[in-house]
Amino acid sequence: MLKSEYTNHVSFQNLFHVKLKVAEYIEIWYNRKRPHSKLGYVSPNFYYNYKKVKVA
């Protein structure tokens, strides 16, 4: 279910814009911030930043 905070106060012009915004939410906000079990229950952003620091 799409977070209501993301869609509050937004009016969509047509179905294309709805699909575009939903895809944007999933790819940019949801997938990058939520914890993933395969990454040790941390977000991908945290995991990859931690890995960069550890390697460097």
C-alpha positions as CSV (number, residue, x, y, z in Angstrom):
1,M,0.0,0.0,0.0
2,L,1.3,3.4,-1.0
3,K,2.1,5.6,2.0
4,S,-0.5,8.3,2.3
5,E,2.1,10.9,3.2
6,Y,3.6,10.5,-0.2
7,T,0.3,11.2,-2.0
8,N,-1.3,13.8,0.3
9,H,-2.0,17.1,-1.4
10,V,-1.1,15.7,-4.8
11,S,-3.5,15.6,-7.7
12,F,-2.6,13.4,-10.6
13,Q,-3.3,14.5,-14.2
14,N,-3.8,10.9,-15.6
15,L,-3.0,7.3,-15.0
16,F,0.5,7.7,-16.6
17,H,1.4,10.2,-13.8
18,V,0.0,7.9,-11.1
19,K,2.2,5.0,-12.4
20,L,5.2,7.3,-12.7
21,K,4.9,8.5,-9.1
22,V,4.3,5.1,-7.7
23,A,7.4,3.7,-9.5
24,E,9.3,6.7,-8.2
25,Y,8.2,6.1,-4.7
26,I,9.1,2.4,-4.9
27,E,12.5,2.8,-6.5
28,I,13.7,6.0,-4.8
29,W,12.2,5.9,-1.3
30,Y,10.9,2.5,-0.4
31,N,13.6,0.2,-1.8
32,R,16.5,2.3,-0.7
33,K,15.4,3.0,2.8
34,R,13.7,-0.1,4.1
35,P,15.8,-2.8,5.8
36,H,16.5,-5.9,3.8
37,S,17.0,-9.3,5.4
38,K,19.8,-10.3,2.9
39,L,21.8,-7.2,4.0
40,G,21.6,-8.0,7.7
41,Y,18.4,-6.0,8.2
42,V,19.9,-2.6,7.2
43,S,18.9,-0.4,4.4
44,P,20.7,-0.7,1.1
45,N,22.0,2.9,1.5
46,F,23.5,2.1,4.9
47,Y,24.9,-1.2,3.7
48,Y,26.7,0.2,0.6
49,N,28.0,3.2,2.5
50,Y,29.3,1.0,5.3
51,K,30.9,-1.3,2.8
52,K,32.7,1.6,1.0
53,V,34.1,2.9,4.3
54,K,35.2,-0.6,5.4
55,V,37.0,-1.2,2.0
56,A,38.6,2.3,1.8
